[in-house]
Structures are given as structure tokens and as C-alpha cells.
């Protein structure tokens, strides 16, 4: 698997280990279970007016997996997720990656999934949310890039819906202008997006956390469920050396102690992949989200 990259997994059938994990931890025991569960959720969508959205089978399966095939939990999570998207069009609409402002943010490499999973199959994402200039770039466009990359990555590495992902948020060179952008409203909606996204968050790791971020991190944590709070880890400059202990060096970029290329190469890789998925992103935008019941 050394030469595998994210795209390979789009066409790879689940291995026996993948199937065993899904059966043991997600209650996805066989093909019949999967097909019946998807059909039941699709029937629920068609029979109710709560959601009006063209949701493909893989998207439904992702929600089922993160909810361990519990129908009621799946329905609640889907309603919360699409309601959030409906209430935040500035985060989820106008996703043409060739828009000049989005091109600038893609060039900065704000949101960078690694090209290979870790040894436990988990997707690793490096978020560099202080790379942009708050005087120029809107918070809504920063959030938009996060959603665009997440959705594209999920299509190219479907197994992440089984194993989940770990996110590393690098807060290097944080300024007061950055902190001002991360208002409670933004932090709250970011947390709600992660908690209801159709993929399991295995851990959130905040790197290079300066004293300036103390209040911001406290507010960020206050919006989390207890389970997510337990998965949040904050590293200062002096303790950061321990944060990547469980991530193989052969999947990390050199700037983070790895051997799998540079941040610039990873940035160019994801920019190109996002641009190549222009039609997919625009099609998802065309499927206007309408949540009738609040």
C-alpha cells in the first residue's frame, strides 16, 4: 500500500479487515444489511417533508455508519446536518473553486487531508486556519474551503466513513485579527458541523496554542458534547513534539516531521483535485437544501 494515494480508495473494494471492522464496530454485517438500511432511510426521506435534497446512496451510508446503523440516530443526525447547511448558505453555497477568492485560499493550503490513511485506516487532516489574512479573506470563505475539501476527500477515500478521521489544527502565528474572526458564532457552528458531519471524529488536536488562544479554546470546547471534549487535545509549543506520535512519518509532510513530500506539494495536490471535481461541487450546490421543520 506504500504507493496508494487517496484516489485509489474510490475504486477499491472493502478488504476483509474493513468488513470485519464495519461488522464489529458499526453493525454493518453484510451487503443485505447495508442495502436494506439505505432503502429504509431513502424511504423516510421520500415520505417526509423535513428534507428536500438529492442525497446519494453513499452519503446515506456514511450517515448510517457514523450512527452504527441506528435508524433514529441516523435520522436525527441527517436533519441536524442539513438544517445547519440550510441556515448557513454563506458557508455552503457559491462553491465554484475558480472564484478568485477561493483560488487564493486554495493556494494557501488551509485544509489539507494527507494522501494516505494512518495504520488504523483513519483519515488525517491538517488544518492551518491562521494562514489567511483576516483583512482580506472572509471567514465564510475559509469555512467554505473546509466543506469543499471534506466532501471531495470523502468521495476519494470512502473507507474514512468506516474508520473516521483525526484533525490537527495548527494555530501557528495567530494574530488578534485571527482571533477576532473566530467569534463564538463561528466556533459554535464549526463544532456543530463536525459533530453532525457523516464521518466520525476520532480526535481534534490543537497545535501551537499560545496564551492568546486560551479563551477561544475554552469557548470552542464549551459547544462540544462530552464525548468530543474528551477527544480534544491542546498542545503548546513546548508539548507539540508529542502530538504526531501515533501518525506514521511516511504519511506526514516534511514540515511536520514526515517524509511524504512538502506542504506545498500537498497544497497543489488538493487544489488540483478540487478543481477537477468542479462539476461535483457545483452539482451539490445546485441541490438546494430546504429544511421545512425547525
Secondary structure as the mmCIF struct_conf table of DSSP 4:
data_model
#
loop_
_struct_conf.conf_type_id
_struct_conf.id
_struct_conf.beg_label_comp_id
_struct_conf.beg_label_asym_id
_struct_conf.beg_label_seq_id
_struct_conf.end_label_comp_id
_struct_conf.end_label_asym_id
_struct_conf.end_label_seq_id
TURN_TY1_P TURN_TY1_P1 UNK A 2 UNK A 3
HELX_RH_3T_P HELX_RH_3T_P1 UNK A 6 UNK A 10
TURN_TY1_P TURN_TY1_P2 UNK A 11 UNK A 11
HELX_LH_PP_P HELX_LH_PP_P1 UNK A 12 UNK A 15
HELX_RH_AL_P HELX_RH_AL_P1 UNK A 16 UNK A 26
BEND BEND1 UNK A 30 UNK A 30
HELX_RH_AL_P HELX_RH_AL_P2 UNK A 31 UNK A 47
BEND BEND2 UNK A 49 UNK A 50
STRN STRN1 UNK A 51 UNK A 52
HELX_RH_AL_P HELX_RH_AL_P3 UNK A 57 UNK A 66
TURN_TY1_P TURN_TY1_P3 UNK A 67 UNK A 69
HELX_RH_AL_P HELX_RH_AL_P4 UNK A 71 UNK A 87
HELX_RH_AL_P HELX_RH_AL_P5 UNK A 89 UNK A 92
BEND BEND3 UNK A 93 UNK A 93
TURN_TY1_P TURN_TY1_P4 UNK A 97 UNK A 98
BEND BEND4 UNK A 99 UNK A 99
HELX_RH_AL_P HELX_RH_AL_P6 UNK A 100 UNK A 108
TURN_TY1_P TURN_TY1_P5 UNK A 109 UNK A 109
STRN STRN2 UNK A 111 UNK A 113
BEND BEND5 UNK A 115 UNK A 116
TURN_TY1_P TURN_TY1_P6 UNK A 119 UNK A 120
BEND BEND6 UNK A 121 UNK A 121
STRN STRN3 UNK A 123 UNK A 127
TURN_TY1_P TURN_TY1_P7 UNK A 129 UNK A 130
BEND BEND7 UNK A 131 UNK A 132
TURN_TY1_P TURN_TY1_P8 UNK A 134 UNK A 136
BEND BEND8 UNK A 137 UNK A 137
HELX_RH_AL_P HELX_RH_AL_P7 UNK A 139 UNK A 156
TURN_TY1_P TURN_TY1_P9 UNK A 158 UNK A 159
HELX_RH_AL_P HELX_RH_AL_P8 UNK A 160 UNK A 163
STRN STRN4 UNK A 165 UNK A 170
TURN_TY1_P TURN_TY1_P10 UNK A 172 UNK A 173
HELX_RH_AL_P HELX_RH_AL_P9 UNK A 176 UNK A 181
BEND BEND9 UNK A 182 UNK A 182
HELX_RH_AL_P HELX_RH_AL_P10 UNK A 184 UNK A 196
BEND BEND10 UNK A 197 UNK A 199
STRN STRN5 UNK A 201 UNK A 207
BEND BEND11 UNK A 208 UNK A 208
HELX_RH_3T_P HELX_RH_3T_P2 UNK A 211 UNK A 213
HELX_RH_AL_P HELX_RH_AL_P11 UNK A 214 UNK A 222
TURN_TY1_P TURN_TY1_P11 UNK A 223 UNK A 223
BEND BEND12 UNK A 224 UNK A 224
HELX_RH_AL_P HELX_RH_AL_P12 UNK A 226 UNK A 230
TURN_TY1_P TURN_TY1_P12 UNK A 231 UNK A 231
STRN STRN6 UNK A 232 UNK A 234
TURN_TY1_P TURN_TY1_P13 UNK A 237 UNK A 239
HELX_RH_3T_P HELX_RH_3T_P3 UNK A 240 UNK A 242
TURN_TY1_P TURN_TY1_P14 UNK A 243 UNK A 246
BEND BEND13 UNK A 247 UNK A 247
HELX_RH_3T_P HELX_RH_3T_P4 UNK A 249 UNK A 251
BEND BEND14 UNK A 252 UNK A 252
HELX_RH_3T_P HELX_RH_3T_P5 UNK A 254 UNK A 256
TURN_TY1_P TURN_TY1_P15 UNK A 257 UNK A 257
BEND BEND15 UNK A 259 UNK A 260
HELX_RH_AL_P HELX_RH_AL_P13 UNK A 263 UNK A 276
TURN_TY1_P TURN_TY1_P16 UNK A 277 UNK A 277
HELX_RH_AL_P HELX_RH_AL_P14 UNK A 278 UNK A 286
BEND BEND16 UNK A 287 UNK A 287
STRN STRN7 UNK A 290 UNK A 291
#
